[in-house]
């Protein structure tokens, strides 16, 4: 028996079993389910930005940067980073009287706005990478 005939037979058996379990489908309110098995699996397209899964993974030991370090890496001014802290758009903690910002949250924040993304790629660490995957 080849694969297609086996699949056809399996479809018929499952559909018949489902129908026999429900005596009167119109009275019970249940619909008859049709099982369809094919030899080719369906591919589900996911619209994802490449590298996004890396940024979403939990990190055991995250890298914390000061405001000036984050600004240099991002290619933006210190006040842009402070504005992100004030709006709580980035993960941060206060140690002593200094802000420490998590690097992944800075990258996510800079990629949210096109202008900041371009600054990141032109003046930040993006200028040292030939091509960022999008």
C-alpha positions in Angstrom: 0.0 0.0 0.0 1.4 3.4 -0.9 1.3 6.5 1.3 -1.5 8.3 -0.5 -3.9 5.3 -0.2 -3.0 4.9 3.5 -3.8 8.6 4.2 -7.1 8.3 2.3 -8.1 5.3 4.3 -7.1 7.0 7.5 -9.2 10.0 6.6 -12.2 7.9 5.9 -11.9 5.9 9.1 -11.6 9.0 11.3 -14.5 10.7 9.6 -16.7 7.7 10.0 -15.8 7.2 13.6 -16.5 10.9 14.4 -19.9 10.6 12.6 -20.8 7.4 14.4 -20.1 8.9 17.8 -22.6 11.7 17.2 -26.1 10.3 16.6 -27.9 13.4 15.6 -25.5 16.3 15.1 -28.2 18.8 14.4 -29.9 18.1 17.8 -26.7 18.0 19.8 -25.3 21.2 18.5 -22.0 19.6 17.6 -20.5 19.8 14.2 -18.9 16.8 12.5 -15.2 17.3 12.3 -13.5 16.3 9.1 -9.9 15.1 9.6 -7.7 15.6 6.6 -4.2 14.2 6.5 -1.9 15.0 3.7 1.6 13.9 2.9 2.9 17.5 2.8 3.0 19.4 6.1 1.7 23.0 6.0 4.2 25.7 6.5 3.1 28.6 8.7 4.7 31.9 7.8 5.8 33.9 10.8 6.7 37.5 10.2 9.6 38.0 12.5 12.6 40.3 12.5 15.8 38.2 12.3 17.7 38.5 15.5 14.6 39.5 17.5 14.6 36.1 19.2 18.1 36.7 20.4 17.0 39.9 22.1 14.0 38.3 23.7 15.8 35.4 25.3 16.4 35.8 29.0 20.0 36.4 29.8 21.6 35.1 33.0 24.2 37.8 33.3 23.0 40.9 31.4 25.4 43.7 30.5 24.7 46.9 32.3 26.0 50.2 30.8 26.2 53.7 32.2 24.3 56.5 30.5 27.4 57.8 28.7 28.4 54.3 27.5 24.9 53.5 26.3 24.9 56.9 24.4 28.2 56.1 22.7 27.1 52.6 21.7 23.8 53.9 20.4 25.3 56.9 18.6 22.9 59.2 20.4 23.3 61.9 23.0 23.1 61.4 26.8 19.8 63.2 27.0 18.2 60.7 24.6 19.1 57.9 27.0 17.9 59.9 30.0 14.6 60.6 28.2 14.2 56.8 27.6 14.9 56.2 31.3 12.4 58.9 32.3 9.7 57.4 30.1 10.6 53.9 31.4 11.2 52.6 27.9 14.4 50.8 28.9 15.3 48.5 31.8 17.5 50.3 34.3 18.7 50.2 37.9 20.2 52.7 40.1 23.5 51.9 41.8 24.7 54.7 44.1 23.7 57.8 42.3 24.2 56.3 38.8 21.9 54.8 36.3 22.8 51.4 34.8 20.9 50.4 31.6 20.6 46.9 30.2 22.1 46.7 26.7 19.4 44.7 25.1 16.7 47.2 26.2 18.8 50.0 24.7 19.0 48.2 21.3 15.3 47.5 21.4 14.5 51.1 22.2 16.8 52.4 19.4 15.2 50.1 16.9 11.6 51.3 17.7 12.1 54.7 16.0 13.5 55.0 12.5 15.5 58.1 13.3 17.2 56.4 16.3 17.7 53.3 14.3 19.6 55.2 11.6 21.7 57.0 14.2 22.5 53.6 15.8 23.6 52.2 12.4 25.5 55.3 11.3 27.1 56.6 14.4 26.8 53.8 17.0 28.2 50.2 16.9 26.2 49.6 13.7 28.8 51.4 11.7 31.3 48.7 12.6 29.0 45.9 11.4 28.8 45.5 7.6 25.1 44.6 7.6 22.6 44.2 10.4 20.0 41.5 9.7 16.5 42.8 9.6 
